[in-house]
Amino acid sequence: CSRRLVGFLRSCCGCAMAMNAPTYVRMSTVMRSICSSSSLHKKSMAATFHAKYTEEFIKQQIEEFNIGKRHLANMMGEDPETFNQEDIDRAIRYLLPSGLFDKKARPLMKHPLEVFPKQKAVQWGEDGRPFSYLFYTGKQSYYSLMHDTYEQFLNVQIYEDQLRAKGLFSLDTKPVNLVGSRWLIKEELEEMLVEQISHHDYMHFLQLLERMLSLSYCSIKEDYVLKFRRKMEDQSKKQIIEPLQFDENGVAFSKGEGHSCITRRHACQHECD
């Protein structure tokens, strides 16, 4: 292929003087540019095709899910328009009963967006250049998050310095309310970033957030901090407390019930004099 290119250039030059040393430099430059542009074009086209294929695949799965949901609703004699995910789970348990201990091995029918994990879009343009300046770190979503969080931290410090300069700084401030919530676990943060991170990276991010919360006026960034927390369910609200009962002697007593994976417990407490 290179010999044909050299012959073509010789026939187009018109004289032997055109084939001196500078011409060889030009030939190598032309060949290198052709190869590099071709490889970048193939790389960009492959990424674009992969993203397009994934989007079409998800759309096809959603259409099949909607068709299957209508068939399942008709089999159960219910309205397909009001047939929700709870009805689907109940129908699957009824039509395909399973005694398998591991729930992941049991039959299920979930929406494709819940089954298939999220994927990143194309990270570079047609010229092969990445969109983000953090692309070559290998964890651009994580480091972008760290940059944004540290910028929020600096904004709180700047706000406090401005108050000090005006003589309005006070330590008696309202902290961020974290009661009843927890930090995102590592897997939840990875799902948010669509990126795998190490335990060290995860702890480093939490330390930066805790450092921000230690500032007196961290409440101005409360909305940003709460994005990385999840509310915890109050288990006491799920418990059904039965009213007091009385035996034949008029003594009050209360019954309670609890269960685990393999056992069930009953308790009865009587009133003591």
N, C-alpha and C positions, 0 to 999 in steps of 0.2 A: 504494500500500500504506500509506503514511504517512497519507494523507487518510482512509482507512477506519479506521485506528487512532484518529485524532483524533475522527472522528464517533462511534466506539464509546465513547470516553471521555466525550464530551459527553452522550451519551444516558444514561450511567450516573451522571453527577454529580448531576443533579436540580436544579441551580440555576446561574444565570449567574455567581455569585460564585466558583464552583469553577474557572472558566477564567481566572483572573488569572495574574500572572507566576509565582508559585510553582508553579502547575499546569503551566506550560510547562517548568519545570525538571524536574518529576517525569516529564513525558512524554518529554523527551529522555533522562533517565536510564533509563527503561524501555526505550526503543528501543535505546539503546547497549548495555544489558545483554543484550537479546535477540540483537542482532547478534554481540556478542563471544562469548556462550555458544554460539551456533550455529556460529561459525567454529571455536572450540576443539573442539566436539564432532565436527565433520567432520574436523578435523586428526587427532584421536585415533583416530577410527574408521578413517581411511585408513591410518594407521600400523599399527593392529592388524590390519587386513585384509591389509596387505602382509606382515607377519610371519607371519600364519597361512597365507597363500598360499605363501610360501617354504617353510615347514615341510612343508606337504602336497605341494608339488612335489618336495622332496628325498625324501620317503617314497615317492612314486610312482616316482621314478627308481631308488631302491634296490630296489624290488620288481621292476622291469623288468631291472635288472642281475642279480639272483639268478636270474630265469627264463632270461635269456640265458646265464648261466654254466652252468646245468644242460644247456641245449641244446648248448652248445659242448663240454661234457664228454662227452655222448652221441655227438657227432660224432667225437670223438677216441678213443672207446672206453674212457673212464676213469670212475672213480667220482666222481659229482658232489659227494659229501660231503667228499672229500679233495682236490678240485680247487681249488688256491690261485691266487694272482696270478701266480706264476712259470709255472704251467701255462697260464694264460690268455695270457700274453705269448708263450709258445712256440707255442701253437696259432694265435694271430693271425699270427705270422711265417710259419707253415707254410701256412695257408689263404689269406692275403692278402700274399704276398711283395711287397716294395716296394724299389726302388732309389733312392728319393729321398734326397738327401744330408742334408737337414734332418730330424732325428728328429721334430720337432713336426708335420711334414706327413705322417708315416706313420700308418697305421691303428692305433688303440689301443682298449683296452677296460679302463678303470679304474673303481674304485669312485666313485660320485657324490660322496662326501665329499672325494675327492682332486681331482675335476674342478671342482666348483662352489666358489667362494671362500666363506669365512665371512661372515656378515652380522650386523650388530648388531641387538639386540632393540629394542623400543620404548623410547625414552628419556624419556618423560613419562607421567603418569597421566591419568585420565579428565578431571581438571580442567585439563589443559594445563600443569601445572607439571612441570618436569624433575626427575628423581630426584636427579641429582648437582648439587652446587653449582658444579661446573666445566663445566656444560653450555655456557654462553655463551662459554667460551674458544675453542670450535671444535675443541679437541683434548682432550677430557676424559679419555680413556684415557691419553694421553701425560703430561698434567700430574698426573694421579692417580698414575702411576708415579713421576714426579719427586718428588712429595710423600712417597710411601712410602719411596723410596730415601734422601731427605734425613732422614727420620725415623730410618731405620736408622743413618745416619751419626751423628746426634745421640746415639743410644743407645750407640754405641761410645764417643763422647767422654764421656758421663756415666759410663759404666763405668770409664773410665780415671781420671776425676776422683775417683771413689770410692776407687779403689786408691791414688791419690796421698795422699788424706786419711788413709788407714790406714797409709801407709808401705810398701805392698806393690807399688808400681809397679816394673816392670822392663822394660828394653828388649830383653832376651833372651827373645823370644816366638816362637811358631811361626807363620810366615806362611801365607796361604792357598795351597794347592798349585795352581798354574795350568799345570803342565807337561802337555803333550799335549792342550791345549784352546785354544780361541780364543773371542773375543767374538762374539756374534750380529752378523751383518751387518745392514745397514739393512732389507733386504727381509724377513729373518726376524723382526726386531723389529716391523715393520709387520704381519706376519701374526699375531704374538702379540697385538698391541694391536687388531687389526682396524681400523686407522686409518692414514692416510697422514701421514708426517712429513717434514720437510725434512732436508737433510744437516746443517745447523747444529743442529737439535734432537737428531739422532742423536749428534753429537760431544759436545754438552753432556751428554747422559746418560752417555756413556762417561767423560767427564772426572770426573763425580760419582762413578762407581764406582772410578776410579783414585784419586781423593782418599780414598775410604773405605779402599782397600787400603793406602794410605800410613800409616795409623794402626797403632800397635804391636799393639793387641788386635783387629784386624779379623777374626781367626779366629773370634770368637764369632758372626759373621754370615756364616760360610762357606757355609751352605746357601742363603742369599739370593743371594749373589754368583754361585754356580755355576748358578743358574737361567738366567743370561744368558750362559752359555758352552756351547760344544758341543765334544765330543771330536773330535780329528783322527785320521783313520785312519793307521795305521802302514803306509806303502807297502812297507817292507822285509818285512813279514809276508806280503804277497801274492806276493812274488817267489819263484820256485822255483829253488833253487840246486842244480844238478846236481853229483853227486860227481865227484871227480877221476878222470880217465881216463889211460891210458898208451898210448903209441904202440909201434910195433914195436921201437924202440930203448930202451924203458923210461923215456922222458921223460914226466913228468906234464904234463897239459894240462887246461884247463877251457873249456867252451863257454858262451856267453851269447847271449841273444836279446832284442831290444827292438823296439818298433814304435810308430809314430805314426799319424796319420789316413791318410796316403797312402804311407808307406814302412815297410819292415821291415828290421831290421839284425841281422846275425850277427857274433859276435866269438869268436875263439879265442885263448887265452893259454897259452903254453908256459912251463914252468919253466926258469929260467936258472941256469947254474952260477955 
